[in-house]
Amino acid sequence: MWLTTPFELLGCTSERSGYARLRCTAEHLVPQCEGGSDMSDNIVAACAHCNHTRHKRKRPPPPAAYRAEVMRRVQRGSWHQSWVRQRGLLRHGK
């Protein structure tokens, strides 16, 4: 993820190459529209793509289930879309 500019990512050569999806955002585990707070125990760092797609699901998973899904995908090495790997944006096989 990047915070200030996409050029923080190794391999990034253009701001218009889909890197906006990897911008670091604050993800509310319990959405504010469902009563979630801005307290630190309800907020985690997430790339913009993950932050926006989790809550667009018909039935967004609760925080514990989503964490388990993330952990399974990371352990399989399949969390990121193939374009992230193809552009050399992952370090140490993550």
Secondary structure, 3 states (H helix, E strand, C coil): CECCCHHHCCCCCCCCCCHHHHEEEEEECCCHHHCCCCCHHHEEEEEHHHHHHHCCCCCCCCHHHHHHHHHHHHHHCCCCCHHHHHCCCCCCCC
